[in-house]
C-alpha cells in the first residue's frame, strides 16, 4: 500500500491507542487512582467505626489524664450516635469505589459502553460522597464539642508541659484533618464534574461505539 493510500485509511480502522484522546486516558487513570484513594480512606475509618481508641495516658499530669479519659468517653458517645449512618455509608462508598475502578478500566480500554459506565460511576459516587460529607460534618462538629468539653479552660501546668503539648497537638490535628477532608471532597467533586462532562460528549461517546 502506498503512502497516499495509507492516508486514506478510515479513522474507524485505526487502533484504539491511536484514537484515544489524551484527556480520556488521564481521566480514566485518575478514576483508578481516585478509587484506590477512596478504598484507602474507607480502610482508615474502620478503626474509628468499630470503636478502636488509644488509651495511652502515661506521662501526663493527673488533670490531663482525667481530661483524656473524659474525652475518650465522649468520643465513644459520638461513635455510638453516628454508628448507624457510618454502617450505611461505608458499604455504599465501597461499592461506588469499586464501580469507579471497574468503569475507569473499561474506559481506558475503550470497551463497549465504557463511557456509559463512567457516567454512572461518577454520578453514583458523587451522590454517596455528598451524603457522606454531610454525615462527616455532623461527626466533626460532635468531635469538636467533645474536645472543647474535655479540654476547654485547661490551665497551663508548668510542672508538666507534656499535657499542654498534647492538647495543642490534638487541636492542630483536628483542624488539619478537617482541612484535609474538605480538600479531598473538593478534589472528588471536581473530578466527577469534569469526567461526566467529558464522557457525555458526542465525540467521546463515538469512541465507544464498536
C-alpha positions in Angstrom: 0.0 0.0 0.0 1.4 3.4 -1.0 1.8 6.3 1.4 -1.1 8.1 -0.4 -3.4 5.0 0.1 -2.4 4.8 3.8 -3.5 8.4 4.3 -7.0 7.4 3.1 -7.5 4.6 5.7 -10.7 5.5 7.6 -10.3 6.7 11.2 -12.5 3.8 12.3 -9.9 1.3 11.3 -7.2 3.0 13.5 -6.1 1.2 16.6 -7.8 2.2 19.9 -4.5 3.5 21.2 -4.3 5.9 18.2 -7.9 7.0 18.5 -7.9 7.5 22.3 -7.6 11.2 23.4 -5.0 12.0 26.0 -7.7 13.5 28.2 -9.6 10.3 28.2 -6.5 8.4 29.3 -5.9 11.0 32.0 -9.5 10.8 33.3 -9.5 7.0 33.3 -6.2 6.8 35.1 -7.4 9.5 37.5 -10.6 7.5 38.2 -8.5 4.4 39.0 -6.3 6.4 41.4 -9.2 8.1 43.0 -11.0 4.8 43.5 -7.8 3.4 45.2 -7.6 6.5 47.4 -11.3 6.1 48.4 -10.7 2.5 49.3 -7.7 3.6 51.5 -9.8 6.2 53.1 -12.6 3.7 53.9 -10.0 1.3 55.4 -8.7 4.2 57.6 -12.2 4.8 59.0 -12.7 1.2 60.1 -10.9 1.5 63.4 -12.9 4.6 64.3 -16.1 2.9 63.2 -15.5 -0.1 65.4 -14.5 2.0 68.4 -10.8 1.4 68.4 -9.3 4.1 70.6 -5.9 4.7 72.1 -6.0 4.6 75.9 -2.4 5.9 76.3 -2.3 8.4 79.1 1.1 7.7 80.7 3.5 10.6 81.2 0.6 13.1 81.6 -0.4 15.1 84.6 -3.3 13.9 86.7 -5.6 16.6 85.3 -4.7 15.7 81.7 -5.2 12.1 82.4 -8.7 12.8 83.7 -9.5 15.0 80.7 -8.2 12.3 78.3 -10.4 9.7 80.0 -13.4 12.1 79.7 -12.5 12.8 76.0 -12.4 9.1 75.2 -15.8 8.7 76.9 -17.3 11.5 74.9 -15.8 10.1 71.7 -17.4 6.8 72.4 -20.7 8.5 72.6 -20.1 10.2 69.3 -19.3 6.8 67.7 -22.5 5.3 69.1 -24.5 8.2 67.9 -23.4 8.0 64.3 -22.6 4.3 64.1 -25.7 3.5 62.0 -25.0 6.3 59.5 -21.4 5.1 59.1 -22.5 1.5 58.7 -24.7 2.6 55.8 -22.2 5.0 54.2 -19.1 2.7 54.4 -20.6 -0.2 52.3 -22.1 2.2 49.8 -18.7 4.0 49.5 -17.0 0.7 49.0 -19.5 -0.3 46.2 -19.1 3.1 44.4 -15.3 3.0 44.7 -15.3 -0.5 43.1 -17.7 0.6 40.4 -15.5 3.6 39.6 -12.4 1.4 39.4 -14.1 -1.0 37.1 -15.6 1.7 34.9 -12.3 3.5 34.6 -10.6 0.3 33.4 -13.3 -0.2 30.8 -12.9 3.4 29.6 -9.2 3.1 29.5 -9.6 0.0 27.2 -12.3 1.8 25.1 -14.6 -1.1 25.9 -18.1 -1.0 24.7 -20.4 1.2 26.9 -17.3 2.2 28.9 -18.5 5.8 28.6 -21.9 4.9 30.0 -20.5 3.1 33.0 -18.1 6.0 33.7 -21.0 8.4 33.8 -23.0 6.0 36.0 -19.9 5.6 38.3 -19.2 9.3 38.8 -22.9 10.1 39.4 -23.3 7.4 42.0 -20.0 8.2 43.7 -20.9 11.9 43.8 -24.3 11.2 45.5 -22.7 8.8 48.1 -19.8 11.2 48.7 -22.2 14.2 49.3 -24.2 12.2 51.7 -21.1 11.0 53.4 -19.7 14.6 53.6 -23.0 15.7 55.2 -22.6 13.0 57.9 -18.9 13.8 58.3 -19.8 17.5 59.1 -22.0 16.4 61.9 -19.4 13.9 63.2 -16.7 16.6 63.1 -18.9 19.1 64.9 -19.6 16.5 67.6 -15.9 15.6 67.9 -15.1 19.3 68.2 -17.7 19.7 71.0 -16.2 16.7 72.8 -12.7 18.2 72.5 -13.9 21.5 73.8 -15.8 19.9 76.7 -12.8 17.8 77.7 -10.0 20.3 77.2 -11.7 23.7 77.3 -10.4 26.1 80.0 -7.5 23.9 80.9 -4.9 25.8 82.9 -1.2 25.6 81.9 0.8 23.1 84.1 4.4 24.4 84.4 5.4 21.1 86.0 4.1 19.0 83.1 4.5 20.7 79.7 3.6 17.4 78.0 0.0 18.0 78.9 -0.1 21.3 77.1 1.8 19.9 74.1 -0.7 17.1 73.9 -3.7 19.4 74.0 -2.3 21.7 71.3 -1.3 18.7 69.1 -4.8 17.3 69.3 -6.4 20.6 68.3 -3.9 21.1 65.5 -4.6 17.5 64.3 -8.3 18.2 64.4 -8.1 21.3 62.1 -5.6 19.6 59.8 -8.0 16.6 59.5 -10.9 18.9 58.7 -9.0 20.8 56.1 -7.7 17.6 54.5 -11.3 16.2 54.4 -12.6 19.4 52.7 -9.8 19.3 50.2 -10.3 15.7 49.3 -14.1 16.1 48.8 -13.5 19.2 46.6 -11.0 17.1 44.5 -13.5 14.3 44.2 -16.4 16.5 43.1 -14.2 18.4 40.7 -13.2 15.1 39.1 -16.8 13.8 38.9 -17.9 17.0 37.2 -15.3 17.1 34.5 -15.4 13.3 33.9 -19.1 13.3 33.5 -19.0 16.2 31.0 -16.2 14.7 29.0 -17.8 11.2 28.8 -21.1 12.8 27.9 -19.7 14.5 24.8 -20.9 13.1 21.4 -17.3 12.7 20.1 -16.3 10.8 23.3 -19.3 8.5 23.1 -18.4 7.8 19.4 -15.1 6.3 20.6 -17.0 3.5 22.4 -19.3 2.6 19.5 -17.9 -0.6 18.1 
